[in-house]
């Protein structure tokens, strides 16, 4: 067993969690919103009635279940309709995940290994970034964690009680309703208890009944959503097979190719080294390995039979088994010197990568705030959003709420509503939505006299002459 400094385990655990939460909070509004975040923000307008919100979701965010946008709506209703405030909801979900990952590990290995799992989770740049994004992935992460936690409680016959059963059923239904990819966890649970029956004669008849009850409840609650999704000939993403082949998404999960392949090779080494303990001993390691295996296999099979659907953020819950298996299997190594070397190397690389990602973090999202601040310094305050793809409704709503009093300082128009009596105006282009070609056609008596550019947002000052 790895020896930690002689400090109270709970103190260390809380310390790691606080560091993780502060890291999520730090630079929480470092970047502006992506288009899909703007979409969620627009759908979650608390001024809308519930039926209007549901209709907006159905029309514009139909590939995702509605639960996240509804929770965002009521969150913003309480704390004010502001894009920066919206970021605090995923922060809450991500913070709750950092709290629960340790107790899940303790269900697997009854020692202080949970400290190392919490440490790795709290320094995970992937968890941090998605805990700052106004989309459902941090919610998927925490509901998956709660599902797994109560599943482990239920299969532990020493701790079986009605409360654990209730919460297992409840969080399973919620989890699958957040994102259908989390059904992979259900398939993994069924496979695992079946394996335990054939190899260890562990009988979990009631869990098959619970799985049936959960499945029926999920189908009843999400029937229209499911039937609509399977009707698509193609999904919103093209095949992502290149990134699957490139390290099974591990470079995305852990911040760089170096860190991604290090984690991947370490996990594969530990699985091979501890294969007898995983497959031949009656513990929970195989359950977590099954989640990892099915997380790639099931979406890839669906992609072959129907349409490609796999993307790294849709299986964000795979971080749970990855971090837990690495932590626990490292502690299973008999060679103490090898164990210490691998632990030390993992700690140093994780801390180094974390510091680089946090303090040398590049901006990858559209810089609307920067461009608008530059425009406000000029004497021309009319802004036309050029967006022929029809997503201007999300962007315009975001722009009008991005800063306090911005509507009093700038006038926003859709480009198709260009008024003849306006002699000068800024044309604003969100570059991905115009295929990185901001070719604005103006009349002969107009010309571009000034440009403001970032990587994803361009602004052109057009003036009549």
One Martini backbone bead per residue (centre of mass of N, CA, C, O) as a GRO file, in nm:
protein
  465
    1UNK     BB    1   0.097   0.036   0.021
    2UNK     BB    2   0.066   0.357   0.002
    3UNK     BB    3   0.242   0.617   0.163
    4UNK     BB    4   0.131   0.872   0.338
    5UNK     BB    5   0.127   1.128   0.500
    6UNK     BB    6   0.087   1.213   0.845
    7UNK     BB    7  -0.233   1.259   0.781
    8UNK     BB    8  -0.541   1.318   0.769
    9UNK     BB    9  -0.741   1.185   0.536
   10UNK     BB   10  -0.970   1.397   0.534
   11UNK     BB   11  -0.793   1.641   0.502
   12UNK     BB   12  -0.672   1.565   0.227
   13UNK     BB   13  -0.937   1.537   0.076
   14UNK     BB   14  -1.038   1.829   0.122
   15UNK     BB   15  -0.796   1.966  -0.003
   16UNK     BB   16  -0.830   1.856  -0.289
   17UNK     BB   17  -1.119   1.961  -0.333
   18UNK     BB   18  -1.058   2.260  -0.299
   19UNK     BB   19  -0.856   2.278  -0.527
   20UNK     BB   20  -1.052   2.186  -0.748
   21UNK     BB   21  -1.270   2.409  -0.712
   22UNK     BB   22  -1.077   2.651  -0.747
   23UNK     BB   23  -0.994   2.573  -1.035
   24UNK     BB   24  -1.271   2.603  -1.159
   25UNK     BB   25  -1.316   2.899  -1.065
   26UNK     BB   26  -1.074   2.959  -1.208
   27UNK     BB   27  -1.149   3.103  -1.498
   28UNK     BB   28  -1.459   3.055  -1.562
   29UNK     BB   29  -1.447   3.336  -1.762
   30UNK     BB   30  -1.208   3.314  -1.971
   31UNK     BB   31  -1.436   3.238  -2.172
   32UNK     BB   32  -1.651   3.222  -2.396
   33UNK     BB   33  -1.908   3.102  -2.574
   34UNK     BB   34  -2.035   2.869  -2.737
   35UNK     BB   35  -2.286   2.798  -2.944
   36UNK     BB   36  -2.416   2.569  -2.764
   37UNK     BB   37  -2.423   2.751  -2.513
   38UNK     BB   38  -2.600   2.972  -2.630
   39UNK     BB   39  -2.836   2.786  -2.674
   40UNK     BB   40  -2.891   2.710  -2.379
   41UNK     BB   41  -2.927   3.003  -2.284
   42UNK     BB   42  -3.173   3.061  -2.466
   43UNK     BB   43  -3.361   2.829  -2.369
   44UNK     BB   44  -3.322   2.922  -2.044
   45UNK     BB   45  -3.516   3.145  -2.035
   46UNK     BB   46  -3.704   3.257  -1.760
   47UNK     BB   47  -3.934   3.419  -1.926
   48UNK     BB   48  -4.031   3.160  -2.007
   49UNK     BB   49  -4.223   2.919  -2.049
   50UNK     BB   50  -4.227   2.588  -2.034
   51UNK     BB   51  -4.338   2.538  -2.322
   52UNK     BB   52  -4.131   2.723  -2.466
   53UNK     BB   53  -3.880   2.574  -2.379
   54UNK     BB   54  -3.953   2.297  -2.499
   55UNK     BB   55  -3.976   2.401  -2.791
   56UNK     BB   56  -3.691   2.503  -2.827
   57UNK     BB   57  -3.554   2.237  -2.772
   58UNK     BB   58  -3.692   2.073  -2.998
   59UNK     BB   59  -3.584   2.267  -3.236
   60UNK     BB   60  -3.249   2.301  -3.134
   61UNK     BB   61  -3.183   2.044  -2.898
   62UNK     BB   62  -3.273   1.737  -2.991
   63UNK     BB   63  -3.010   1.556  -2.913
   64UNK     BB   64  -3.090   1.647  -2.625
   65UNK     BB   65  -3.189   1.633  -2.335
   66UNK     BB   66  -3.375   1.861  -2.120
   67UNK     BB   67  -3.267   1.867  -1.822
   68UNK     BB   68  -3.044   2.084  -1.831
   69UNK     BB   69  -3.211   2.328  -1.937
   70UNK     BB   70  -3.404   2.328  -1.695
   71UNK     BB   71  -3.200   2.373  -1.467
   72UNK     BB   72  -3.093   2.636  -1.588
   73UNK     BB   73  -3.351   2.800  -1.581
   74UNK     BB   74  -3.390   2.793  -1.262
   75UNK     BB   75  -3.115   2.907  -1.194
   76UNK     BB   76  -3.154   3.184  -1.347
   77UNK     BB   77  -3.411   3.267  -1.195
   78UNK     BB   78  -3.253   3.307  -0.924
   79UNK     BB   79  -2.956   3.458  -1.035
   80UNK     BB   80  -2.982   3.541  -1.329
   81UNK     BB   81  -2.960   3.651  -1.670
   82UNK     BB   82  -2.635   3.524  -1.723
   83UNK     BB   83  -2.359   3.386  -1.865
   84UNK     BB   84  -2.177   3.382  -1.607
   85UNK     BB   85  -2.381   3.245  -1.420
   86UNK     BB   86  -2.421   2.979  -1.585
   87UNK     BB   87  -2.135   2.854  -1.508
   88UNK     BB   88  -2.218   2.762  -1.203
   89UNK     BB   89  -2.364   2.499  -1.254
   90UNK     BB   90  -2.129   2.315  -1.357
   91UNK     BB   91  -1.959   2.369  -1.107
   92UNK     BB   92  -2.140   2.214  -0.913
   93UNK     BB   93  -2.125   1.941  -1.052
   94UNK     BB   94  -1.814   1.912  -1.047
   95UNK     BB   95  -1.784   1.935  -0.737
   96UNK     BB   96  -1.954   1.685  -0.664
   97UNK     BB   97  -1.770   1.485  -0.803
   98UNK     BB   98  -1.517   1.532  -0.623
   99UNK     BB   99  -1.666   1.419  -0.368
  100UNK     BB  100  -1.757   1.117  -0.483
  101UNK     BB  101  -1.497   0.965  -0.589
  102UNK     BB  102  -1.388   0.860  -0.321
  103UNK     BB  103  -1.628   0.678  -0.220
  104UNK     BB  104  -1.612   0.489  -0.460
  105UNK     BB  105  -1.327   0.381  -0.404
  106UNK     BB  106  -1.401   0.261  -0.119
  107UNK     BB  107  -1.581   0.034  -0.249
  108UNK     BB  108  -1.322  -0.109  -0.379
  109UNK     BB  109  -1.099   0.010  -0.163
  110UNK     BB  110  -1.018  -0.032   0.191
  111UNK     BB  111  -0.845   0.248   0.179
  112UNK     BB  112  -0.628   0.528   0.083
  113UNK     BB  113  -0.677   0.542  -0.234
  114UNK     BB  114  -0.891   0.773  -0.257
  115UNK     BB  115  -0.687   1.006  -0.252
  116UNK     BB  116  -0.567   0.963  -0.536
  117UNK     BB  117  -0.826   0.990  -0.696
  118UNK     BB  118  -0.893   1.276  -0.605
  119UNK     BB  119  -0.637   1.404  -0.707
  120UNK     BB  120  -0.674   1.337  -1.011
  121UNK     BB  121  -0.952   1.475  -1.044
  122UNK     BB  122  -0.868   1.769  -0.940
  123UNK     BB  123  -0.636   1.768  -1.194
  124UNK     BB  124  -0.842   1.753  -1.423
  125UNK     BB  125  -0.878   1.928  -1.712
  126UNK     BB  126  -1.138   1.805  -1.823
  127UNK     BB  127  -1.319   1.852  -1.577
  128UNK     BB  128  -1.275   2.154  -1.558
  129UNK     BB  129  -1.381   2.242  -1.840
  130UNK     BB  130  -1.671   2.096  -1.807
  131UNK     BB  131  -1.721   2.281  -1.538
  132UNK     BB  132  -1.735   2.553  -1.752
  133UNK     BB  133  -1.972   2.434  -1.925
  134UNK     BB  134  -2.292   2.505  -2.086
  135UNK     BB  135  -2.340   2.181  -2.043
  136UNK     BB  136  -2.427   1.832  -1.966
  137UNK     BB  137  -2.145   1.688  -1.873
  138UNK     BB  138  -2.130   1.736  -1.564
  139UNK     BB  139  -2.402   1.601  -1.510
  140UNK     BB  140  -2.323   1.324  -1.623
  141UNK     BB  141  -2.093   1.274  -1.422
  142UNK     BB  142  -2.255   1.283  -1.147
  143UNK     BB  143  -2.479   1.075  -1.217
  144UNK     BB  144  -2.285   0.842  -1.273
  145UNK     BB  145  -2.153   0.836  -0.996
  146UNK     BB  146  -2.415   0.779  -0.834
  147UNK     BB  147  -2.489   0.522  -0.972
  148UNK     BB  148  -2.229   0.364  -0.899
  149UNK     BB  149  -2.233   0.396  -0.595
  150UNK     BB  150  -2.514   0.248  -0.546
  151UNK     BB  151  -2.440  -0.013  -0.682
  152UNK     BB  152  -2.211  -0.092  -0.483
  153UNK     BB  153  -2.399  -0.095  -0.239
  154UNK     BB  154  -2.597  -0.319  -0.337
  155UNK     BB  155  -2.371  -0.552  -0.390
  156UNK     BB  156  -2.322  -0.502  -0.090
  157UNK     BB  157  -2.458  -0.713   0.137
  158UNK     BB  158  -2.375  -0.558   0.403
  159UNK     BB  159  -2.530  -0.270   0.281
  160UNK     BB  160  -2.810  -0.351   0.232
  161UNK     BB  161  -3.082  -0.124   0.146
  162UNK     BB  162  -3.353   0.066   0.066
  163UNK     BB  163  -3.205   0.333   0.018
  164UNK     BB  164  -3.001   0.232  -0.194
  165UNK     BB  165  -3.211   0.130  -0.396
  166UNK     BB  166  -3.355   0.393  -0.447
  167UNK     BB  167  -3.102   0.557  -0.544
  168UNK     BB  168  -3.027   0.375  -0.773
  169UNK     BB  169  -3.284   0.406  -0.939
  170UNK     BB  170  -3.296   0.714  -0.953
  171UNK     BB  171  -3.002   0.772  -1.075
  172UNK     BB  172  -3.037   0.600  -1.323
  173UNK     BB  173  -3.269   0.751  -1.460
  174UNK     BB  174  -3.131   1.025  -1.462
  175UNK     BB  175  -2.875   0.947  -1.613
  176UNK     BB  176  -3.015   0.843  -1.880
  177UNK     BB  177  -3.170   1.127  -1.918
  178UNK     BB  178  -2.916   1.301  -1.983
  179UNK     BB  179  -2.773   1.044  -2.141
  180UNK     BB  180  -2.775   0.760  -2.342
  181UNK     BB  181  -2.474   0.671  -2.298
  182UNK     BB  182  -2.521   0.575  -1.992
  183UNK     BB  183  -2.628   0.285  -2.066
  184UNK     BB  184  -2.352   0.151  -2.046
  185UNK     BB  185  -2.370   0.109  -1.741
  186UNK     BB  186  -2.601  -0.092  -1.743
  187UNK     BB  187  -2.461  -0.309  -1.915
  188UNK     BB  188  -2.226  -0.343  -1.713
  189UNK     BB  189  -2.395  -0.437  -1.471
  190UNK     BB  190  -2.517  -0.689  -1.599
  191UNK     BB  191  -2.254  -0.828  -1.674
  192UNK     BB  192  -2.127  -0.838  -1.388
  193UNK     BB  193  -2.348  -1.007  -1.236
  194UNK     BB  194  -2.323  -1.246  -1.430
  195UNK     BB  195  -2.028  -1.310  -1.378
  196UNK     BB  196  -2.057  -1.359  -1.069
  197UNK     BB  197  -2.242  -1.601  -1.098
  198UNK     BB  198  -2.058  -1.798  -1.275
  199UNK     BB  199  -1.778  -1.758  -1.092
  200UNK     BB  200  -1.912  -1.697  -0.770
  201UNK     BB  201  -2.222  -1.737  -0.703
  202UNK     BB  202  -2.358  -1.457  -0.725
  203UNK     BB  203  -2.673  -1.335  -0.624
  204UNK     BB  204  -2.886  -1.084  -0.826
  205UNK     BB  205  -3.199  -1.085  -0.881
  206UNK     BB  206  -3.296  -0.794  -0.803
  207UNK     BB  207  -3.122  -0.647  -1.023
  208UNK     BB  208  -3.284  -0.741  -1.266
  209UNK     BB  209  -3.541  -0.604  -1.173
  210UNK     BB  210  -3.428  -0.319  -1.158
  211UNK     BB  211  -3.339  -0.302  -1.455
  212UNK     BB  212  -3.623  -0.331  -1.566
  213UNK     BB  213  -3.748  -0.089  -1.419
  214UNK     BB  214  -3.554   0.123  -1.532
  215UNK     BB  215  -3.608   0.075  -1.834
  216UNK     BB  216  -3.910   0.135  -1.833
  217UNK     BB  217  -3.893   0.419  -1.712
  218UNK     BB  218  -3.712   0.540  -1.927
  219UNK     BB  219  -3.896   0.486  -2.173
  220UNK     BB  220  -4.142   0.645  -2.073
  221UNK     BB  221  -3.987   0.926  -2.031
  222UNK     BB  222  -3.816   0.886  -2.340
  223UNK     BB  223  -3.968   0.797  -2.599
  224UNK     BB  224  -3.968   1.042  -2.795
  225UNK     BB  225  -3.664   1.082  -2.797
  226UNK     BB  226  -3.574   0.801  -2.896
  227UNK     BB  227  -3.743   0.783  -3.159
  228UNK     BB  228  -3.609   1.034  -3.284
  229UNK     BB  229  -3.307   0.948  -3.286
  230UNK     BB  230  -3.341   0.671  -3.460
  231UNK     BB  231  -3.437   0.838  -3.728
  232UNK     BB  232  -3.153   0.901  -3.802
  233UNK     BB  233  -2.913   0.884  -4.061
  234UNK     BB  234  -2.765   1.121  -3.910
  235UNK     BB  235  -2.552   1.283  -3.710
  236UNK     BB  236  -2.399   1.566  -3.575
  237UNK     BB  237  -2.160   1.367  -3.620
  238UNK     BB  238  -1.899   1.257  -3.745
  239UNK     BB  239  -1.663   1.054  -3.772
  240UNK     BB  240  -1.424   0.971  -3.487
  241UNK     BB  241  -1.198   0.749  -3.552
  242UNK     BB  242  -0.928   0.898  -3.531
  243UNK     BB  243  -0.949   0.960  -3.217
  244UNK     BB  244  -0.974   0.668  -3.134
  245UNK     BB  245  -0.704   0.569  -3.249
  246UNK     BB  246  -0.580   0.820  -3.092
  247UNK     BB  247  -0.584   0.690  -2.783
  248UNK     BB  248  -0.889   0.674  -2.696
  249UNK     BB  249  -0.893   0.996  -2.605
  250UNK     BB  250  -0.662   1.046  -2.395
  251UNK     BB  251  -0.546   1.320  -2.495
  252UNK     BB  252  -0.814   1.466  -2.418
  253UNK     BB  253  -0.846   1.377  -2.116
  254UNK     BB  254  -0.511   1.474  -2.047
  255UNK     BB  255  -0.417   1.741  -2.251
  256UNK     BB  256  -0.215   1.533  -2.410
  257UNK     BB  257  -0.023   1.310  -2.566
  258UNK     BB  258   0.165   1.243  -2.338
  259UNK     BB  259  -0.049   1.201  -2.114
  260UNK     BB  260  -0.236   1.008  -2.264
  261UNK     BB  261  -0.025   0.776  -2.317
  262UNK     BB  262   0.055   0.736  -2.028
  263UNK     BB  263  -0.221   0.651  -1.918
  264UNK     BB  264  -0.273   0.421  -2.117
  265UNK     BB  265  -0.016   0.249  -2.062
  266UNK     BB  266  -0.061   0.222  -1.761
  267UNK     BB  267  -0.332   0.079  -1.772
  268UNK     BB  268  -0.242  -0.164  -1.944
  269UNK     BB  269  -0.024  -0.261  -1.751
  270UNK     BB  270  -0.211  -0.307  -1.502
  271UNK     BB  271  -0.401  -0.509  -1.633
  272UNK     BB  272  -0.188  -0.722  -1.696
  273UNK     BB  273  -0.058  -0.743  -1.410
  274UNK     BB  274  -0.379  -0.774  -1.276
  275UNK     BB  275  -0.557  -1.000  -1.418
  276UNK     BB  276  -0.622  -1.202  -1.192
  277UNK     BB  277  -0.765  -1.001  -1.004
  278UNK     BB  278  -0.984  -0.915  -1.207
  279UNK     BB  279  -1.092  -1.218  -1.318
  280UNK     BB  280  -1.047  -1.425  -1.044
  281UNK     BB  281  -1.155  -1.218  -0.845
  282UNK     BB  282  -1.383  -1.096  -0.592
  283UNK     BB  283  -1.443  -0.795  -0.739
  284UNK     BB  284  -1.473  -0.454  -0.902
  285UNK     BB  285  -1.283  -0.421  -1.149
  286UNK     BB  286  -1.446  -0.537  -1.391
  287UNK     BB  287  -1.662  -0.321  -1.402
  288UNK     BB  288  -1.472  -0.086  -1.495
  289UNK     BB  289  -1.364  -0.229  -1.746
  290UNK     BB  290  -1.641  -0.259  -1.884
  291UNK     BB  291  -1.702   0.037  -1.926
  292UNK     BB  292  -1.467   0.095  -2.111
  293UNK     BB  293  -1.529  -0.114  -2.330
  294UNK     BB  294  -1.831  -0.023  -2.394
  295UNK     BB  295  -1.773   0.281  -2.463
  296UNK     BB  296  -1.664   0.183  -2.749
  297UNK     BB  297  -1.827  -0.058  -2.865
  298UNK     BB  298  -2.125   0.036  -2.882
  299UNK     BB  299  -2.093   0.297  -3.060
  300UNK     BB  300  -1.944   0.151  -3.293
  301UNK     BB  301  -2.171  -0.044  -3.367
  302UNK     BB  302  -2.381   0.176  -3.422
  303UNK     BB  303  -2.212   0.311  -3.647
  304UNK     BB  304  -2.222   0.064  -3.840
  305UNK     BB  305  -2.543   0.017  -3.842
  306UNK     BB  306  -2.596   0.340  -3.871
  307UNK     BB  307  -2.442   0.596  -3.700
  308UNK     BB  308  -2.220   0.811  -3.600
  309UNK     BB  309  -2.159   0.901  -3.226
  310UNK     BB  310  -1.879   0.920  -3.125
  311UNK     BB  311  -1.758   1.105  -2.832
  312UNK     BB  312  -1.583   1.207  -2.568
  313UNK     BB  313  -1.812   1.369  -2.404
  314UNK     BB  314  -2.027   1.129  -2.404
  315UNK     BB  315  -1.789   0.960  -2.221
  316UNK     BB  316  -1.698   1.106  -1.949
  317UNK     BB  317  -1.747   0.863  -1.739
  318UNK     BB  318  -1.473   0.708  -1.802
  319UNK     BB  319  -1.301   0.849  -1.580
  320UNK     BB  320  -1.382   0.681  -1.342
  321UNK     BB  321  -1.246   0.402  -1.413
  322UNK     BB  322  -0.966   0.507  -1.479
  323UNK     BB  323  -0.890   0.638  -1.203
  324UNK     BB  324  -0.955   0.391  -1.024
  325UNK     BB  325  -0.774   0.176  -1.155
  326UNK     BB  326  -0.505   0.318  -1.129
  327UNK     BB  327  -0.507   0.351  -0.823
  328UNK     BB  328  -0.562   0.052  -0.734
  329UNK     BB  329  -0.351  -0.109  -0.910
  330UNK     BB  330  -0.104   0.029  -0.800
  331UNK     BB  331  -0.160  -0.088  -0.503
  332UNK     BB  332  -0.125  -0.400  -0.610
  333UNK     BB  333   0.161  -0.390  -0.629
  334UNK     BB  334   0.450  -0.568  -0.518
  335UNK     BB  335   0.653  -0.370  -0.630
  336UNK     BB  336   0.764  -0.107  -0.454
  337UNK     BB  337   0.950   0.044  -0.648
  338UNK     BB  338   0.759   0.059  -0.887
  339UNK     BB  339   0.531   0.199  -0.741
  340UNK     BB  340   0.685   0.462  -0.663
  341UNK     BB  341   0.761   0.547  -0.948
  342UNK     BB  342   0.474   0.566  -1.068
  343UNK     BB  343   0.356   0.761  -0.865
  344UNK     BB  344   0.562   0.991  -0.901
  345UNK     BB  345   0.525   1.028  -1.205
  346UNK     BB  346   0.220   1.089  -1.198
  347UNK     BB  347   0.230   1.334  -1.013
  348UNK     BB  348   0.428   1.515  -1.173
  349UNK     BB  349   0.277   1.516  -1.447
  350UNK     BB  350   0.005   1.620  -1.343
  351UNK     BB  351   0.100   1.885  -1.218
  352UNK     BB  352   0.245   1.999  -1.467
  353UNK     BB  353   0.001   1.992  -1.659
  354UNK     BB  354  -0.186   2.164  -1.485
  355UNK     BB  355  -0.016   2.427  -1.481
  356UNK     BB  356  -0.005   2.468  -1.784
  357UNK     BB  357  -0.316   2.474  -1.839
  358UNK     BB  358  -0.376   2.716  -1.645
  359UNK     BB  359  -0.121   2.936  -1.702
  360UNK     BB  360  -0.117   2.838  -2.036
  361UNK     BB  361  -0.399   2.912  -2.153
  362UNK     BB  362  -0.570   2.889  -2.428
  363UNK     BB  363  -0.779   3.034  -2.656
  364UNK     BB  364  -1.076   2.857  -2.815
  365UNK     BB  365  -1.291   3.071  -2.805
  366UNK     BB  366  -1.491   3.316  -2.868
  367UNK     BB  367  -1.409   3.684  -2.867
  368UNK     BB  368  -1.650   3.894  -2.799
  369UNK     BB  369  -1.561   4.079  -2.572
  370UNK     BB  370  -1.313   4.198  -2.707
  371UNK     BB  371  -1.450   4.315  -2.958
  372UNK     BB  372  -1.663   4.493  -2.811
  373UNK     BB  373  -1.455   4.668  -2.658
  374UNK     BB  374  -1.330   4.784  -2.914
  375UNK     BB  375  -1.589   4.913  -3.030
  376UNK     BB  376  -1.659   5.103  -2.782
  377UNK     BB  377  -1.409   5.301  -2.851
  378UNK     BB  378  -1.581   5.395  -3.066
  379UNK     BB  379  -1.823   5.592  -3.262
  380UNK     BB  380  -1.945   5.311  -3.354
  381UNK     BB  381  -2.265   5.130  -3.256
  382UNK     BB  382  -2.337   4.953  -3.501
  383UNK     BB  383  -2.455   4.607  -3.515
  384UNK     BB  384  -2.403   4.338  -3.748
  385UNK     BB  385  -2.507   4.012  -3.789
  386UNK     BB  386  -2.332   3.773  -3.975
  387UNK     BB  387  -2.562   3.484  -4.050
  388UNK     BB  388  -2.666   3.256  -4.287
  389UNK     BB  389  -2.735   2.986  -4.097
  390UNK     BB  390  -2.943   3.083  -3.846
  391UNK     BB  391  -2.783   3.137  -3.545
  392UNK     BB  392  -2.829   3.441  -3.450
  393UNK     BB  393  -3.026   3.409  -3.207
  394UNK     BB  394  -2.810   3.315  -3.001
  395UNK     BB  395  -2.594   3.535  -3.038
  396UNK     BB  396  -2.768   3.784  -2.985
  397UNK     BB  397  -2.852   3.707  -2.700
  398UNK     BB  398  -2.565   3.701  -2.589
  399UNK     BB  399  -2.472   3.990  -2.660
  400UNK     BB  400  -2.707   4.129  -2.481
  401UNK     BB  401  -2.576   3.964  -2.204
  402UNK     BB  402  -2.256   3.990  -2.168
  403UNK     BB  403  -2.308   4.290  -2.058
  404UNK     BB  404  -2.360   4.547  -1.878
  405UNK     BB  405  -2.533   4.781  -2.068
  406UNK     BB  406  -2.478   4.715  -2.377
  407UNK     BB  407  -2.747   4.823  -2.513
  408UNK     BB  408  -2.669   5.129  -2.445
  409UNK     BB  409  -2.395   5.123  -2.633
  410UNK     BB  410  -2.527   4.915  -2.838
  411UNK     BB  411  -2.646   4.823  -3.166
  412UNK     BB  412  -2.851   4.552  -3.266
  413UNK     BB  413  -2.841   4.356  -3.575
  414UNK     BB  414  -2.959   4.204  -3.837
  415UNK     BB  415  -2.840   4.192  -4.153
  416UNK     BB  416  -3.125   4.162  -4.303
  417UNK     BB  417  -3.200   4.455  -4.139
  418UNK     BB  418  -3.084   4.669  -4.305
  419UNK     BB  419  -3.058   5.015  -4.294
  420UNK     BB  420  -3.058   5.295  -4.495
  421UNK     BB  421  -2.999   5.524  -4.255
  422UNK     BB  422  -2.727   5.377  -4.217
  423UNK     BB  423  -2.382   5.485  -4.253
  424UNK     BB  424  -2.270   5.301  -4.010
  425UNK     BB  425  -2.102   4.980  -3.941
  426UNK     BB  426  -2.076   4.670  -3.787
  427UNK     BB  427  -1.945   4.355  -3.884
  428UNK     BB  428  -2.029   4.038  -3.746
  429UNK     BB  429  -1.824   3.734  -3.724
  430UNK     BB  430  -1.874   3.393  -3.684
  431UNK     BB  431  -1.662   3.192  -3.839
  432UNK     BB  432  -1.784   2.899  -3.827
  433UNK     BB  433  -2.074   3.012  -3.950
  434UNK     BB  434  -1.893   3.110  -4.231
  435UNK     BB  435  -1.654   2.920  -4.301
  436UNK     BB  436  -1.420   3.136  -4.270
  437UNK     BB  437  -1.607   3.353  -4.463
  438UNK     BB  438  -1.632   3.705  -4.452
  439UNK     BB  439  -1.851   3.781  -4.711
  440UNK     BB  440  -1.963   4.095  -4.745
  441UNK     BB  441  -2.230   4.241  -4.906
  442UNK     BB  442  -2.217   4.559  -5.047
  443UNK     BB  443  -2.265   4.847  -5.151
  444UNK     BB  444  -2.097   5.066  -5.351
  445UNK     BB  445  -2.115   5.306  -5.114
  446UNK     BB  446  -1.941   5.094  -4.955
  447UNK     BB  447  -1.675   5.051  -4.703
  448UNK     BB  448  -1.394   4.918  -4.562
  449UNK     BB  449  -1.204   5.079  -4.275
  450UNK     BB  450  -1.211   4.840  -4.051
  451UNK     BB  451  -1.041   4.591  -3.830
  452UNK     BB  452  -1.140   4.307  -3.614
  453UNK     BB  453  -0.938   4.030  -3.488
  454UNK     BB  454  -0.987   3.694  -3.430
  455UNK     BB  455  -0.998   3.361  -3.463
  456UNK     BB  456  -1.351   3.366  -3.443
  457UNK     BB  457  -1.369   3.693  -3.459
  458UNK     BB  458  -1.509   3.937  -3.682
  459UNK     BB  459  -1.466   4.296  -3.757
  460UNK     BB  460  -1.639   4.544  -3.968
  461UNK     BB  461  -1.608   4.868  -4.084
  462UNK     BB  462  -1.885   5.028  -4.234
  463UNK     BB  463  -1.899   5.297  -4.489
  464UNK     BB  464  -2.034   5.570  -4.619
  465UNK     BB  465  -1.930   5.773  -4.935
   0.00000   0.00000   0.00000
